[in-house]
Structure formats: C-alpha cells, structure tokens
Amino acid sequence: MDEKTLVEKMKKVVIVDDVLALAKELGLDWTYEQADEALGRINATKNDIAELAGDTMEKVAKEVFGI
C-alpha cells in the first residue's frame, strides 16, 4: 500500500479494531496493545496543533506502520 492510501485509511480509523484491520491489511500481526498505541498516535495528529508541531499523518505512517 502506498503512503497516500495509508494516510487516507488512517484518517478514517475510529477504534482499535479499525487499526488492527489496517495493520492486518499491511501484513502486520499486531497485538491489541500495539493497535491501541497506534490509535493514540493517529488521534493525536487529527488536530491543527499537532500539524503545527510537525506531527503529521505521513510522519505517523512512517514511524508506526513503516511505510
């Protein structure tokens, strides 16, 4: 999956199960705890202040999902 597609899917996640499904789609075998941590990072980027601080969805995609 390319970065742009991943970022679009990340914007749509709401619950940990959504993150688990996304990780599985990427071929990752994550625990619930890993997905919960990723959801926290994703949610933290969904506001303007995070973007001003340099924490973007693209950055999280690279750090969390390795894309």
N, C-alpha and C positions, 0 to 999 in steps of 0.2 A: 504494500500500500504506500502511495506517495504521501509526502508531508501534508500537502494541501487537503487531501481527502481525510487524513487522520485528524487534522485540526478541525475540520467541519464536523466529524463524528464526535470529537471531544467536546465541542460546544453543545452537543445535544444530550450528553450524559447527565443523569439526574441522581441516580442511586448507584450503590456499589455494584449491584448486579449488572448494570449497564457497562461499567468499567470492566468487569470480569468478562463479559461478552466481547467487548472490544479487544481486550488482551488475547482472548482465545482466537479471535479473528486474525490477530497478528502472529499467532503461533506461540504465544506465551502461556505458560502454565503457572498462573498466579494463585496465591492464597487470597482469602478474603481480606486479610490484613494488608497485603500489598495493594490490592484494589482500593481499599479504604484510604490508604495513604495517597494513592494517585488521585482519587476523587478530591481529597483535600487540596492537593496542588492545583488540580484543574479548576475547582471552585474559586480558589484564591486569585486566579487570573481573570475571572469574569467581571472585573470592575476596572474603572478607569485609573484608579490609583495604582493598581498593580502594573498596568502598562507604562505608566509614567516612571515607575521604579525599575522598569526593564524586564519584568516577569511576564512574558507573553505566552500564548498557547504554543507557538512554534518552539520556544525555549523548553517548555514542559514536555512537548512531544519528543524532543531530542533527549532530554535528561531522563524522562520516565519510561518512554517506550523505545528509546534507542533508534529513533528514525532520523 
